[in-house]
Amino acid sequence: MNILSVKDLAVCIKQARRNRGWTQAQLAEQAGVSRDWIIGLESAKPSVELGLVLRTMKALQIPLTIDSPQKRGGSSSGINLDEVLNQPHHQDIT
């Protein structure tokens, strides 16, 4: 599925949750977020935090692949979701 909008992502996550037979509360527990946050995500709330989205996708075993168009050959490179989620968080305090 190509994700081109927040709504597309919301539909994908909601469908994956339902396919597993999970409630919003069960997904929230697996992802380490609140049920209210899952409700916002599934409602296509545009301000959801990317790190939590990735954690939710990981709980649902939804792979994330980002294709980079190449000038020649049309090959793509992927991003490993586990590596992204395990990177330390940095905050700039000014």
C-alpha positions in Angstrom: 0.0 0.0 0.0 1.3 3.4 -0.9 0.9 5.9 2.0 0.5 9.4 0.5 -1.4 11.0 3.4 -2.1 10.8 7.1 -5.5 9.4 6.2 -3.9 6.5 4.2 -1.7 5.7 7.2 -4.7 5.8 9.5 -6.6 3.4 7.3 -3.6 1.0 7.1 -3.0 0.9 10.8 -6.7 0.5 11.6 -7.0 -2.3 9.1 -3.9 -4.1 10.5 -5.3 -3.8 14.0 -8.6 -5.3 13.0 -7.0 -8.1 11.0 -5.2 -9.1 14.2 -8.5 -9.0 16.1 -7.1 -6.4 18.5 -9.0 -3.6 20.2 -7.6 -0.1 20.3 -6.7 -0.7 24.0 -4.8 -3.9 23.1 -2.9 -2.1 20.4 -2.1 0.7 22.7 -0.7 -1.7 25.3 1.4 -3.5 22.7 2.8 -0.1 21.4 3.2 1.5 24.7 0.9 4.4 24.0 -2.5 5.4 25.3 -5.8 4.3 23.8 -6.7 8.0 23.2 -3.5 8.3 21.1 -4.5 5.3 19.0 -7.9 6.9 18.5 -6.2 10.1 17.3 -4.0 8.1 15.0 -6.8 6.1 13.5 -8.8 9.3 13.0 -5.9 10.7 10.9 -4.9 13.4 13.5 -2.2 15.3 11.6 0.0 16.1 14.6 0.8 12.5 15.8 4.4 12.0 16.8 6.4 10.1 14.2 8.3 8.0 16.8 5.0 6.7 18.3 3.7 6.0 14.8 6.7 3.9 14.1 6.4 2.1 17.4 2.7 1.3 16.6 3.7 0.0 13.2 6.3 -2.2 14.8 3.7 -3.6 17.2 1.5 -4.5 14.2 4.5 -5.8 12.2 3.9 -3.3 9.4 7.2 -2.9 7.6 8.3 0.6 6.6 10.2 0.9 3.3 11.1 4.3 1.8 12.1 4.2 -1.8 14.6 6.7 -3.1 14.3 7.4 -6.9 17.7 6.9 -8.6 18.8 8.8 -11.7 19.6 5.4 -13.3 18.6 1.9 -12.7 15.5 2.7 -10.6 16.8 0.8 -7.6 15.6 1.7 -4.1 17.0 1.6 -0.6 15.0 0.7 2.5 15.0 1.8 6.0 15.2 -0.7 8.8 12.4 0.1 11.3 14.2 -1.6 14.2 17.3 0.6 13.6 15.2 3.8 13.5 13.3 2.9 16.7 16.5 2.0 18.6 18.3 5.2 17.8 18.7 7.5 20.8 16.4 10.5 20.9 18.1 13.9 20.8 16.4 17.1 22.0 17.8 20.6 21.4 17.2 22.9 24.3 17.8 26.5 23.5 
